[in-house]
Amino acid sequence: MKTKLIALPVALAIALTPVPASAQVCGIGIIIAAMAANAQQHRELTEKEAATCGLLLNQDPKGVEAQKRSAAKAKQTQQK
């Protein structure tokens, strides 16, 4: 719920700013979402989370699970 409350002002800021400023807001949103995902869950953003400027943070459970599986597979390959 807290994420949705934060997402609303960010979405409005993106929608109501000129094009160059909107690109900056999107970049900032991705950076903040990546920092939050790293701090809370020790993971990177999924493609869908990054493509939506971080607005779908924690709303893509399938993407997070796929990311965890690929990271575990890469770790096993690296240990061999």
BELBEL-V808500 format. One record per residue. N is the residue number from 1. RES is the residue in one letter. PHI is phi in whole degrees, -180 to 180 (NA if undefined). PSI is psi in degrees with one decimal (* if undefined). Layout:
# BELBEL-V808500
n: {N | N}
res: {RES | RES}
phi: {PHI | PHI}
psi: {PSI | PSI}
This chain:
# BELBEL-V808500
n: {1 | 2 | 3 | 4 | 5 | 6 | 7 | 8 | 9 | 10 | 11 | 12 | 13 | 14 | 15 | 16 | 17 | 18 | 19 | 20 | 21 | 22 | 23 | 24 | 25 | 26 | 27 | 28 | 29 | 30 | 31 | 32 | 33 | 34 | 35 | 36 | 37 | 38 | 39 | 40 | 41 | 42 | 43 | 44 | 45 | 46 | 47 | 48 | 49 | 50 | 51 | 52 | 53 | 54 | 55 | 56 | 57 | 58 | 59 | 60 | 61 | 62 | 63 | 64 | 65 | 66 | 67 | 68 | 69 | 70 | 71 | 72 | 73 | 74 | 75 | 76 | 77 | 78 | 79 | 80}
res: {M | K | T | K | L | I | A | L | P | V | A | L | A | I | A | L | T | P | V | P | A | S | A | Q | V | C | G | I | G | I | I | I | A | A | M | A | A | N | A | Q | Q | H | R | E | L | T | E | K | E | A | A | T | C | G | L | L | L | N | Q | D | P | K | G | V | E | A | Q | K | R | S | A | A | K | A | K | Q | T | Q | Q | K}
phi: {NA | -63 | -64 | -67 | -68 | -76 | -66 | -62 | -65 | -66 | -63 | -65 | -64 | -66 | -69 | -100 | -100 | -63 | -55 | -62 | -69 | -65 | -65 | -69 | -64 | -63 | -61 | -65 | -62 | -65 | -64 | -65 | -65 | -65 | -65 | -67 | -64 | -68 | -70 | -85 | -125 | 53 | -147 | -92 | -71 | -81 | -61 | -66 | -65 | -70 | -67 | -100 | 60 | 84 | -72 | -98 | -59 | 67 | -111 | -127 | -64 | -66 | -65 | -66 | -64 | -63 | -65 | -65 | -63 | -68 | -68 | -66 | -65 | -66 | -66 | -65 | -65 | -70 | -74 | -75}
psi: {-40.8 | -37.8 | -40.2 | -35.2 | -34.2 | -35.1 | -33.1 | -51.1 | -34.0 | -42.9 | -41.3 | -39.2 | -41.1 | -42.4 | -32.7 | 1.6 | 157.7 | 164.9 | -51.0 | -39.5 | -34.5 | -36.1 | -36.6 | -40.4 | -40.3 | -44.0 | -42.3 | -40.2 | -40.7 | -43.4 | -45.0 | -42.4 | -39.6 | -40.5 | -39.6 | -43.5 | -39.0 | -44.1 | -40.3 | -39.7 | 2.6 | 53.4 | 168.7 | 167.5 | 149.5 | 169.2 | -42.0 | -39.6 | -41.6 | -38.2 | -23.5 | 23.1 | 27.4 | 2.0 | -24.4 | 27.3 | 129.3 | 15.3 | 9.9 | 69.8 | -33.4 | -41.1 | -38.6 | -43.2 | -42.6 | -39.1 | -40.9 | -41.4 | -44.1 | -34.4 | -39.4 | -39.8 | -41.5 | -37.6 | -40.8 | -41.5 | -37.3 | -32.7 | -21.3 | *}
